[in-house]
């Protein structure tokens, strides 16, 4: 791909500098950078250009020089135009402003638009993805270079070899295993395929966000492992990931889980709330009193193992605080909180308004920005917590108390800052309190 700089619009892989291993921590740094990336700004040609290709829009300016293109972009980050080459008529170039310079890319079309491997339905999507890639590679080059440091893959069950299954496949194989990443040992097993993930996804090798609009990584068609393309090089050739862990419930993106199970809300939320309402509405200190950590972890593993067939009844877990703790843990383990990083600051600003009416209206407006699965999950939880407050004379839990418990559980600041978290705690509490007290109005 021809360009005026060493930058590239093609995808690349990411990773992180990992701390000493703990249970999976899905890293949000690259997700935050994607949200900060410049947005495309189409510079429209004021005149109708003759012989404009039918698959280009008003961003096409005809035959102009690089210097003219640079002038039209006006130094605006994310601004772009399309032009026809002066030296090679019939060849088209994307001129894009990024990093205080104009980048020029040879542009192609074969039913979809592309400048590298990725193909897009629209120029707008191509530029959006390109700006995300350029921004992340510029801001996080050192971070990216440490991609494979202490991968979570080696610690959380993915590397479990199903030895009998592998042995059977090896015995059937008539040729040596092909050297391919993220695949099985069967002779004609498919190699990993570039995959487009709908909604935010995290790499199951390095735990970092898989950025971009399309083709963010690869997926093994045999076992379903989702990883960055570069991370796939480090997964064993005879990889047989534990499917129960790959199809996990906890630590999985909320939207992804809901779509996978064709449900309105995550099963954990439905099952735990149903059990708590059946036998815990009058339990003193419900959600404030902690259950035993090891028992809560046991519930978590049961959900990951059994899905919606899990048994959380009193015969298995007589202490209802264990179920309440498992529900809170589910929310804390989400890679993107129920109240998303995108909306966090807007909720905090709404909480700071002095007028109760204005505050309520502002909260309602921000609620409308939540993804459908997040909105529905929050709505269902608030209806449940309202029922908890209606039994306050038994459980001693009012909306303010529940706000203290659920504020930091449902919303976390995008930046991993202890100071920011401490400064925002009272507003986090207030937001949840408002949502509970006004659930019938807000939802």
N, C-alpha and C positions, 0 to 999 in steps of 0.2 A: 504494500500500500504506500503510495507516494505521500509524503508529508513534509511540511516545512520545518519540522522539529523531530526530536527523537521520541516524542510522545506517541501513544498508540490508542486507538479506539477499540482494539480487540480486548477480550476479557483476560484476566489473570487471577492468580490465586492469592489467598491471604492466610495469615496465621498470627500467632501471638506468642508473647513471652509469657509462659505459664508459670504460675506459682507452684509450690509443692502441692501435689495432687490432693484435691478434696473431691467430694461428689460433684458431678458435672456442673460447671458454671458456664452458661451460654453467654458469650462475650458480646456486649452491645456497642463497643467502640466503633466498629466499621459501619454498623447500622446507623449510628449517630452521624458519621461522616456522610453517608448517603443522603441523609435528610438535609445536611448543610450544603450539598453540592449545588453549584449554580443551576438555575432553571433555563431552559431554552427560550430565546427571544428572537422570534422570526422577524427579519427586516424585509418588509414587503416592497416590491418594486412599484413605483407610482404609475408606471405606464404598462400598457399591454405589450408583452414581448412577442414578436412574430416567431413562429416555428418553435414555440415552447413545447418541450416534450409533454405528452398528456398526463404522465405520471408525476409531474412536478407542479407545484402550486405557484402562488404569487411571490414566493421567496426566490424564484428564479429570475435573474437579472440579465440574462443573455450573455453576449461576448463582452467581457470586461477584464481588465488587467488585475493582477494581484494588488497593485497599489490602489486602484479604484475600489476593490473589495474591502481593503483595509480601512479606507476612508468611510465607506458606507457603514461598517460595523461600529464606528464611533468609539472604540475603546470600551464597549459595554460587555462585561463578562456574560458569556452564554449566548451572545448575539450570533446569528448565522445567516448566511445567504448561500444560494447555489448560483454557479456561473458556468459558462461554456469557455473552454480554453481558447485563448487567442492563437496559440501555437498549434493546437491540435483540435480543429473544429470537429464537433461530434463527440468530444470527450468532456465530461462534466466534473466539476470540482465543488466540494463542500468547503466553504470558508467559515471557520469557527473561531470565535474569540475566547481565549482561555489563558490565564496566567499572564495577563498584560502583553499578549502577543497574538497574532493571527495565525492559526494553523490551517493548512490547506490539505485536503484529502481527496484523492481520486475516488469518484463516486460511481457505483455500478447499479444496474437494475436488471433482474431476470424474473420479474414477477414480484420480487421483494427488493428492498433497498439494502445495499451493503457496501462497506469499505474494507472489511476484513472477513473473518469467518462467520460472524453473526449476521443474520438476515432479518429485516424489520418490515412490518406492514406499512409504516409511514416514516417520513423523514423526521418528524417530531420525535418519534420513539427512538430512532437511531441517534439523534443528537442528545436526547435525555440520557440514554445509556452511556454514550461517549463521555458526557460531562461528568457523570457519576464515576466512571472508571478513571478518567484523568484526575479528578479531584482526590479520590482515595489513594491513587498511586503517588500523587504529589505529597499529600499530607502524611501518609503512613508508610513510606518506603522502608524505613528501618523496621517498623512493626511487621510489615509483610515479609521481610527477609528472614524473620525468625519463625516462620510458619510452623515448622514441624517440631518445635521445642515442646517436650512433654505432652504429646497428644493424649487426649482423653480416651481415644480408641483402645489403648493398651490397658486401661484401668476399669472399664465399666461393662465388660462382658461381650463386646463386639468380637473380640479375638477368640472366643470360644470355638474350638473346632469340633464339629459334629463328626467324630472320627469314623463311625460306621458308615455314614453317608458318603464321606470322602473316599473311604476304602472301596466302597462299591463302585463309585465313579472311576476311580483309578484303575480298577480291574477291567472295566469296560473300555477304557481308553486304548486306542490302537496306535496312537502316536504320542510323542512327547507333548507335554502341556505347552501351549503357546505362552510366551512371556507377555502377559497382559495384566493390567491393573484392574482391581475390583471385579474379578470374575471367578468362576469356579473351574474345577479341573476337568470337567466333562469335555470331550473332544470338540464338539461343535457349540460349546457354550458361547453366548454372546459376550463381546467385550463391553466395557462400560459405555453407556450412551450419553451424549450431551443432553441435558435435560433442562427444560424451562419450569421453574417452580412458581406456582401461583401463591402469592402471599410470601411473607418473610420466611426464610429458611436458614438454618444454621448447619455448618459442616459437622458431620458425625465423626470426623477424625480429629480436627483441631478445635472445634467448638466455636469458631468464628463465623460471623454473618456471611452469607453468600450473596454478594451484592450484584446489582444490575437489574435490568428489566427482563431479559431473557437469557437462556443458556448460561445460568449462573454457575453451574457445576455439572457433575455427572452422576448418574444413578445406575447401579448394577441391576440389570433386568432380572437377574436370578435371585438376588437376596434383598434388593431394595435399599441398599446402603447409599446414602446421599453425601457426597463429598465434593470439595473443590477439585478441579481437574488436576492441579499440581499435587494435592494431597493424595490423590488416587495412586500415585507412584509409590507411596509408602505402605499401602495396604498389601498384605501377603497375597501371593498368587492363588493360594488355596483357601482364600478367605471364605469362611462359612459363618457369617455373623449370626449370633443368637437372635432369631426372629422375634422372640418375645421381648427382647430389649429394643430392637429396632421399631417394633410396633408399640412402643411405650406410650403411656398416658401422661405421666408426669414429665416435666421439662420439655414437652412438645408445644410448639406454637399453637395457640388457642384456635385460630382460624383453620389451621391445617387439620387439627384433631377433629373439629366439628365437621369439616367437609369430608374427611375420611370415613366418618361414621354416619354421614348423612343425617345429622342431628341439629337441633337448634342450639343446644348447649353441650358442654363437655359432660360425659357420663358421671364424672366424679362429682360435679356440682349437683346434678339431679339425685344421685344415689345418697350422697352424704346429707343433703338437705332433707330428703324424704325421711331418713333415719332419725335425724335430729328433731324434726317436727313430730315424729311418732313417739319419741320417748325423752326428749330433752328440752322442750320449751320452758319447763318450770325448774330445770336444773340450775341450782345456785351457781352464779359465776360462769355460765355457759359462754364459751369463747375466750373468757379471761383466765379461767383455771386451766392449767396445762395437763395433758395426759402424758403418760410415760413415753419418752422419745422413741425407745426401741419398739413400742407397740404402734406408734404412729408410722414409723418406717416400715413396719410389717404391713400396715394397711396400704401404704404406697406401693410396696412390692406386689401386694395382692392385686391391685388395680392394673399394674403393668403386666402381671401374669395372666389374670383372668378377665380383664376388661369389664364389660357390663354383666358378667356372670359372677362377679365378686360377691362374697357374703360378708356384710358388715353388721349383721344382726347382734342382738344382745347375747345370744348363746356363744358367739365367737369373741365379741368385744363388749363386755358388760359395762365398761366405763364409757359413757357417751362423750366424755371429753377427748377420748382418743379419736373419735370420728370428727369432732369439731377441729381437732388439731390437724388431722389429715386434710381437711378442706382448706384450712389456712395455709398449710404447706404446699398444696397444689397451686394456690395463687402466688405464693412467694417464689415458686420454682419456674413460673412462666418466663420464657425468654423476653417476651414483651408483656408488660403488666396489663391487667384488665383495663385500667386507665392508661392509655398508651403514652409512650414517650412524646409522640406528636402533640398530644393534647394536654400534657402535664402542666406546662407553663400557663396555658389558657385557664385551666381549672384553678391554679394558684392565684392568678390575677382576679378571677371571679370571686374567690373567697375573700380577697382584700377589699372588695367594695363595701362601703359603709351602709348603703341603703339595702334593706332586706329584699325589697321588690326587685331592684336592679340586680342584686346578687343572684336571686332565683332565676331571673330571665337570662342572665349571663351563663349560669350553669346549664340551663336548658339548651342554649345555643351550642355550647361545647359538646354536650351529650350527642347532638346530632352529627358531630364529626367522627364519632367512634365507628370502627368497622362493625358490621352487622353482628358478628359472633360476640364481640366484646360488649356491645350494647345490650344484646339479649341476655348475656351472662350476668351483667351488672344489674339489669332490671329484675331478673329472677332472684338474685341474691338480696336486693333491697326489699323486695316483697317479703322474703323470708325474715330478714332482720327486723322489719316492721312488726312481724308476729312475735319476735323475741321481745321487743319493747312493750308489747301489749300484755306480756306476762311479767312485767318488771317487779310486781309485788312478791313474786316467787323467786325469780332469778336475779333480781337486783342489777339488771343490765338495761340501762336506758340508751338513747341514741348517742349521747355524748360518750358514754363508756365504750360503746361499740365503735364509735369513730376513732377513739384512741387505739383500739385493737386493730381495726381494719384499714386505717389511714395508710400506714406504711406498707401494709400487705397488698393493697390494691393499686397503689401509685408510688412510683419511684422516680426521682429526678433523672433525666437523661445522662447527666454527667455523674460519674462515680465519686461524689464528694460528700464526705461525712459532714462538713460544715453546712452544705446546702440542704442535706437531709434534716439536720437539727433545726435549721432556720425555718424550714417548711412544715415541721411536724404539726404545729397548731392549725395550719391551713389544711393539711391533709385530713386531720381530725374533723375540722369544720365541714369540709366537702362531703365526707361520708355521713356526717350528722345531718346535713341538709338533704342528701339523697334519701336517707331513711325517713326523715320527718315529712318529706314532700314527695314520696314515691308515687302517690296516686296522681299528683299534678305533673311531675317531671317525666314520667314514663307513660 
